Amino acid sequence: MIVLERVGRRVGGVFCMAAAAWAGGSAGAAEPPAAGFPGRTVQVIVPYPPGGLTDGLVRQLAAELGQSWKQSVVVENRGGGTTIGTAPNVLYVRPGLPVRSVAELVAYAKARPGEVKFASTGNGSSPHLTAELLASRAGISILHVPYKGAGPALTDLLAGHVDAMFHFPASLALARQGKLRALAVAADERLADAPDLPTVVQAGVPGVVSGSWFGFFVPSATPEAIQDKIHRDVAQALRAPAVQRYMQESGLVSPPMSRAQFSAFIEHERDKWAEVIRTRNIRLE
């Protein structure tokens, strides 16, 4: 079975696929050849309702992997090391908020300690932790308002019930329609399709670089040959035209990364967000 589940809520938007059994395999069996994987139907579990970014990406990849593996790849939605895709977080505010830059937002928040409402997709989510990182680096106090997913959070931001939110670049379409206002992107570089949008660092708040990322993981007992095969096959699936179109429309990128590089990336993310969680006294209850 291959399982996709969300883990590491404390390090942002993290998703993982744990590749378990191959045909006839067991923990005590001899290591099978990679060519025999998978030998049966593959089930992929997405821990979110249908229709979201994660669900869409998994279904695109499942279709490609099913063709490559010549096995059915079944995606199942349940609420609740190979390669990755990433989406930098963009800082959006409601149009009625009297700020047009990060500097103005910081000044506005300093004049109203604890009053500026930052929406997120839940406690410990990437939007939540990025907002806390911004607050820490800018020296402001904010009010975190968690939601059960991006849909409800965006709905309330559009309605003006909350003031700000970090979310995917895909919502830049709403900003171009005047329904939201985009202030900056929490990335190392400006977005190619939004060159006028500064990074948060360029806007005056250092160290605020954050994005949601998606990765496939396997249990440590999985044979190296199987891990390498999954890495190659997912990387190939990510290059498929349909997947590339979906990723581009969703503001996702897939930087080339080896298994060792991915492991190092995870360690860096863990250390980075552990400090934010500790200093901001974040709780998941």
C-alpha positions, 0 to 999 in steps of 0.5 A, a space after each residue: 500500500 502507498 499512503 499519503 498523509 499529512 504529518 509534521 503539523 509543526 513544520 508547515 504544510 507537510 504531506 507524505 506518502 509512505 510506501 509499504 508493501 510490494 507484491 508478496 513482500 513482508 518485513 522478513 522477506 528477502 529484498 525484492 527487485 524494484 522492477 516488481 513494484 508495485 505488484 497490486 493496486 495502490 491506495 493513496 489516502 489524502 487527509 482532506 476533502 476532495 477538491 483542494 490543492 492537495 487532492 488535485 495534485 495527488 489525483 494528477 500524480 495518481 493518474 500518471 503513476 497508474 500508467 507508469 506502474 500499470 496498476 490501479 492507483 486509487 485515491 481515497 479522501 479521509 479528513 483528519 523520500 522521494 520528491 516535492 512540490 512547493 508553493 510560496 506563501 503570499 500575504 493577502 489583506 482584505 481590500 478594506 484594510 487601510 494598508 497597501 504595503 507590509 510596512 503600513 501593515 506593521 505600523 497598523 498592527 503596532 498601533 492596535 496590539 492583538 487586534 489584527 486578525 490573521 486567518 489560517 487553515 488551522 493551528 500549526 498550518 503553514 499560513 499560521 506559522 508564517 503569520 507568527 514568523 512575520 509577527 516575531 520578526 516585525 515585533 507585532 502582536 496579532 490575533 490568530 483565527 484558525 479555520 478548517 481549511 483554506 475555503 472557509 478562511 478565504 471566504 471570511 477574508 473576502 467578506 472582511 471578517 478577518 484582516 489578513 492571511 498567507 495563502 498560495 499564489 493561486 489567489 493572486 487572481 482574486 487580488 487582480 480582480 480587486 477582491 483581495 490585496 496582495 502585499 508581498 510574497 514570503 519567498 527568496 525571489 519575486 514571483 515570475 508572474 507577479 514581478 511587481 510584488 516584493 518579497 517580505 524581506 524586500 518589504 522590510 521584514 527580514 527572515 520571513 521566507 515560507 511556503 507549503 511543500 508536499 513530499 512523498 515519504 517511505 518507511 525506513 524499512 523500505 528497500 533502497 531499490 524500491 525507494 529509488 524507483 518511487 523517486 524516479 517514477 514520481 519525478 517522471 510523473 511531475 514532468 507530465 504535461 497535465 501535471 505541469 499545467 496543474 502545478 503552474 495554475 496552482 502556483 506550485 514549482 518542483 525543484 530538482 532534489 535528490 533523496 539526500 537533499 530532501 532529507 536535509 531540507 526536512 531537517 532545516 524546516 524542522 529546526 526553523 519552525 521549532 524555534 517559531 513554535 517555541 518562541 511564539 508559544 504555539 499550541 495545537 489544541 
